[in-house]
């Protein structure tokens, strides 16, 4: 009996789009056209959290674009300047130059260079290197948490869409049990809710997955590139 009902539901689902197209062709242009707002209304309750997810995704994309700019991490000119000063033993000048630069490379070396002591150069060089690594790990955590939220949206949005699909199918079966078998138009709203929420969830989840991969790779590339620059600067410190 359940299998028969499911088969009837699938056949009606396939028949409704053709019936709706025929009805639109015979109706007036004003009736045939459907606005975006009417589609959102037809999507039902699931469109509310999906709308929140879409707006949050836009905000996170803008924020992560700003946070992962290369200028925020460092540049080759600063690295060459600091490395040259450290090789000459001008640690104070290197510290001043690093403190004046707002990038991650400058901030990490500004935190590490004060720990260098020429009297025990080898031991303090290790402390400088450790402090620089801690600053890079902290920056990775601060930016990475925002990128992680994009991954959450990529995972949650299709699930919300699927939940809306289940809700629409439940409504369709309830309509069928209430006597809607002979009137497919009564199922149009429930079927529309099921299809619209699924499509909306996928339309949010797929770009979110792409954005997560892009920003995660962008962050890692900048961290690796500037970590190599920081290591070169730490290696240039006197160790005798």
C-alpha positions as CSV (number, residue, x, y, z in Angstrom):
1,X,0.0,0.0,0.0
2,X,2.8,2.4,0.9
3,X,4.7,1.5,-2.4
4,X,1.5,2.2,-4.3
5,X,1.1,5.6,-2.7
6,X,4.8,6.5,-3.4
7,X,4.4,5.5,-7.1
8,X,1.3,7.6,-7.4
9,X,3.1,10.5,-5.8
10,X,6.0,10.2,-8.2
11,X,3.6,10.1,-11.2
12,X,1.8,13.1,-10.0
13,X,5.0,14.9,-9.4
14,X,6.0,14.4,-13.0
15,X,2.5,15.4,-14.2
16,X,2.3,18.6,-12.2
17,X,5.0,20.5,-14.2
18,X,3.3,19.7,-17.5
19,X,0.0,20.7,-16.1
20,X,1.3,23.9,-14.7
21,X,3.0,24.8,-18.1
22,X,-0.3,24.2,-19.9
23,X,-2.2,26.3,-17.4
24,X,0.4,29.1,-17.8
25,X,0.1,29.1,-21.5
26,X,-3.7,29.5,-21.3
27,X,-3.6,32.1,-18.5
28,X,-2.9,35.8,-18.8
29,X,0.7,37.1,-18.7
30,X,0.1,38.6,-15.3
31,X,-0.9,35.2,-13.8
32,X,1.8,33.2,-15.7
33,X,4.7,35.3,-14.4
34,X,6.1,34.3,-11.0
35,X,8.2,36.7,-9.0
36,X,11.2,35.8,-6.8
37,X,9.2,36.7,-3.8
38,X,6.4,34.2,-4.7
39,X,9.0,31.5,-5.1
40,X,10.4,32.3,-1.7
41,X,6.9,32.2,-0.2
42,X,6.3,28.8,-1.9
43,X,9.6,27.5,-0.4
44,X,8.0,27.7,3.0
45,X,9.7,27.9,6.4
46,X,13.0,26.5,5.2
47,X,13.7,29.7,3.1
48,X,14.2,31.7,6.3
49,X,17.3,29.8,7.5
50,X,18.5,29.5,3.9
51,X,18.2,33.2,3.5
52,X,20.2,33.7,6.6
53,X,22.9,31.3,5.3
54,X,23.1,33.2,2.0
55,X,23.5,36.6,3.7
56,X,26.1,35.1,6.1
57,X,28.0,33.6,3.2
58,X,28.2,37.0,1.4
59,X,29.5,38.6,4.6
60,X,32.1,35.9,5.2
61,X,33.3,36.0,1.6
62,X,33.8,39.8,1.8
63,X,35.5,39.5,5.3
64,X,37.8,36.6,4.2
65,X,38.8,38.4,1.0
66,X,39.9,41.4,3.1
67,X,41.6,39.2,5.7
68,X,43.6,37.1,3.3
69,X,45.1,40.0,1.2
70,X,48.8,39.4,0.6
71,X,49.6,42.9,2.0
72,X,48.4,41.7,5.4
73,X,51.0,39.0,5.6
74,X,54.2,40.6,4.3
75,X,56.3,41.3,1.2
76,X,59.7,40.5,-0.2
77,X,61.0,44.1,0.3
78,X,60.4,44.0,4.0
79,X,61.9,40.5,4.3
80,X,65.1,41.6,2.4
81,X,65.5,44.7,4.5
82,X,65.1,42.8,7.8
83,X,67.4,40.0,6.7
84,X,70.1,42.5,5.7
85,X,69.9,44.3,9.0
86,X,70.1,41.1,11.0
87,X,73.1,39.9,9.0
88,X,74.9,43.1,9.9
89,X,74.0,42.7,13.6
90,X,71.7,45.8,13.6
91,X,69.0,44.1,15.7
92,X,67.6,47.4,17.1
93,X,67.2,48.8,13.6
94,X,65.5,45.6,12.5
95,X,63.2,45.7,15.4
96,X,62.2,49.3,14.6
97,X,61.6,48.5,11.0
98,X,59.5,45.5,11.9
99,X,57.4,47.4,14.5
100,X,56.6,50.1,11.9
101,X,55.2,47.5,9.5
102,X,51.6,46.3,10.2
103,X,51.9,43.0,8.3
104,X,52.1,39.6,10.0
105,X,55.8,39.4,9.1
106,X,56.5,42.7,10.8
107,X,54.4,42.0,13.8
108,X,55.8,38.5,14.4
109,X,59.4,39.8,14.2
110,X,58.6,42.8,16.3
111,X,57.5,40.3,19.0
112,X,60.4,38.0,18.6
113,X,63.5,40.3,18.1
114,X,63.4,41.8,21.6
115,X,64.1,38.4,22.9
116,X,67.5,38.3,21.1
117,X,70.5,38.7,23.3
118,X,74.0,39.1,21.6
119,X,75.6,37.6,24.7
120,X,73.8,34.3,24.3
121,X,73.1,34.5,20.6
122,X,72.5,30.8,20.0
123,X,69.9,30.3,22.8
124,X,68.0,33.5,22.2
125,X,67.9,32.9,18.4
126,X,65.8,29.8,19.2
127,X,63.5,31.9,21.3
128,X,63.0,34.4,18.5
129,X,62.2,31.6,16.1
130,X,59.7,30.1,18.5
131,X,58.0,33.5,19.1
132,X,57.7,34.0,15.4
133,X,56.1,30.6,14.9
134,X,53.6,31.3,17.7
135,X,52.6,34.6,16.0
136,X,52.0,32.7,12.7
137,X,49.9,30.0,14.4
138,X,47.8,32.7,16.2
139,X,47.2,34.5,12.9
140,X,46.3,31.2,11.2
141,X,43.7,30.5,14.0
142,X,42.2,34.0,13.9
143,X,41.7,34.0,10.1
144,X,41.0,30.3,9.8
145,X,38.0,30.3,12.1
146,X,36.2,32.6,9.7
147,X,37.0,30.4,6.8
148,X,35.8,27.4,8.8
149,X,32.4,29.1,9.1
150,X,32.1,29.1,5.3
151,X,32.6,25.3,5.5
152,X,29.8,25.1,8.0
153,X,27.5,26.9,5.7
154,X,28.5,24.6,2.8
155,X,27.6,21.6,4.9
156,X,24.4,23.0,6.6
157,X,22.7,24.7,3.6
158,X,22.0,21.5,1.6
159,X,20.8,19.8,4.8
160,X,18.3,22.5,5.4
161,X,17.2,22.3,1.8
162,X,16.8,18.5,2.2
163,X,14.8,19.1,5.4
164,X,12.5,21.4,3.5
165,X,12.1,18.7,0.8
166,X,11.1,16.2,3.4
167,X,8.6,18.7,4.8
168,X,7.1,19.3,1.4
169,X,6.8,15.6,0.7
170,X,5.1,15.1,4.1
171,X,2.6,17.9,3.2
172,X,2.0,16.3,-0.2
173,X,1.2,12.9,1.3
174,X,-1.1,14.6,3.8
175,X,-2.9,16.3,0.9
176,X,-3.2,13.0,-0.9
177,X,-4.6,11.3,2.2
178,X,-7.1,14.2,2.6
179,X,-8.6,13.5,-0.9
180,X,-6.2,15.2,-3.3
181,X,-5.5,12.2,-5.5
182,X,-7.9,13.4,-8.2
183,X,-6.8,17.0,-8.1
184,X,-3.0,17.3,-8.8
185,X,-3.2,21.1,-8.5
186,X,-3.6,20.7,-4.8
187,X,-0.1,19.1,-4.6
188,X,1.6,21.9,-6.5
189,X,2.3,23.9,-3.4
190,X,3.9,21.0,-1.5
191,X,5.9,19.8,-4.4
192,X,7.0,23.3,-5.1
193,X,8.2,23.6,-1.6
194,X,10.2,20.4,-1.9
195,X,11.9,21.4,-5.1
196,X,12.6,25.0,-4.3
197,X,14.2,24.3,-0.9
198,X,16.4,21.6,-2.4
199,X,17.6,23.9,-5.3
200,X,18.1,26.8,-2.9
201,X,20.2,24.7,-0.5
202,X,22.4,23.5,-3.3
203,X,22.7,27.0,-4.8
204,X,24.1,28.2,-1.5
205,X,26.1,25.1,-0.6
206,X,28.0,24.7,-3.9
207,X,29.4,28.3,-3.9
208,X,30.2,28.0,-0.2
209,X,32.3,24.9,-0.9
210,X,34.2,26.7,-3.7
211,X,34.7,29.7,-1.5
212,X,36.0,27.6,1.4
213,X,38.5,25.8,-0.8
214,X,39.7,29.1,-2.3
215,X,40.1,31.1,0.9
216,X,41.7,28.1,2.7
217,X,44.3,27.7,0.0
218,X,44.9,31.4,-0.2
219,X,45.5,31.6,3.5
220,X,47.9,28.6,3.5
221,X,49.9,30.0,0.6
222,X,50.4,33.3,2.3
223,X,51.4,31.7,5.6
224,X,53.8,29.3,4.0
225,X,55.4,32.0,1.8
226,X,55.9,34.4,4.7
227,X,56.9,31.7,7.1
228,X,59.8,31.0,4.8
229,X,60.7,34.7,4.8
230,X,60.6,34.7,8.6
231,X,62.8,31.6,8.8
232,X,65.3,33.2,6.5
233,X,65.4,36.3,8.8
234,X,65.8,34.2,11.9
235,X,68.6,32.2,10.3
236,X,70.4,35.4,9.5
237,X,70.7,36.3,13.2
238,X,74.2,36.0,14.7
239,X,74.6,32.6,16.4
240,X,78.2,32.8,17.6
